[in-house]
Amino acid sequence: HTDASHDARRGWNREQLTEWLASAGFHAAYVTDHGALWPESWAGDDDGSRAAGRGNPGVRLLPGNEVRGRGEHLNILGVTTRQALLFWDGARRVHLDSLRAALRTPHAVYGAPIVLVTSPLKRAEPLDPALVHAIEVSDAAPRGLAFGWRHRPWLARLADSLGLVRLSGTDQHGWGRAAAAWSVLHLPGWRALPPAALDRAIRDRLRQ
């Protein structure tokens, strides 16, 4: 997150975020601010191409959004401002039917976003495998870390039963310096890809 999210540290901008990501060993990260689309201060950065050139150039910042849907917090990875307006109501909620439509009919250039349900999970009813692609098994916020440790076997069973990819999230809002976990992908030639193409390659791999 950046300070475009209401609960981030004031002044926690993209430059500070990319420096932290570099020091923590990340090569790319989805910025999933909640209560805001791809931040207004990043105007024109819909595909992340210019954002990646600021701060630490070794870290790619990729577009995303955090919303609420059916009681859960959902991170939508690879969604640009233009796409998010199709299913986002401006109150950190998502129109699930509209999101499902976007997943069924991916954009020819951008493809379809990846929907990640974050930890801690609150809803008792089953997740919708037609909507959710991935589940967060490690969340670096204190509550998320505690939930992950307590429920790791259950999260693994849930992911396997629904065919969900297991991912980790930094939940970084500008507080603290430690990174709790990483999601590791093998993508040959990724360094030569511009941010938009890297985002698409990551999402394609997760979907596979």
Disulfide bonds with the S-S distance in Angstrom:
none
